[in-house]
């Protein structure tokens, strides 16, 4: 084998290695780009869901506040009813006592 043949073989091997490396580099870049796009979509989905969760939490807190307010009103009405009941019982006792006399 002559020196020029060996040189051509070495050049061909180097070119093949360079082509394979370039193809691998392009494939890796495409894969990375797909992953970046997928990651961005996931981030957008998470942001949307986070907003929805925040809105739901706000509605739940508002509902809980209304429930506490209604419960406080019910407690006040129950206390008022109890006071009126005691007052009516007291008046009833006085009327009975006056009726006996």
Phi, psi and omega in degrees: 000137182273166182297321181294326177294318179297318180298317179295322178295316179297316179298317180297317179297316179297318179296316179298315179298319180295319179295315179298317179297318179295318178296318177296320179296316178296316180298318179296317179297319178296317179298316179297320179296318177299318179295321178296318179295315178298318180297319178296319178296318178297318178298318178295317179298316180297318179297317178298314181293324178296319177297316179298318179297318178299318178295318179295319178298319179296316178296320180295318179294320178297317179296318179297320179296317178297319179297319178296320180294316179296320179296319178297319178296318179297318178297318179296317179295321179295319178295318178296317179297319179296317179297317179295323179295316178296319179297315179297321178296319180296315179297319178300318178296317180296319180296318179296320180293319179291325180293327178290329184277000000 
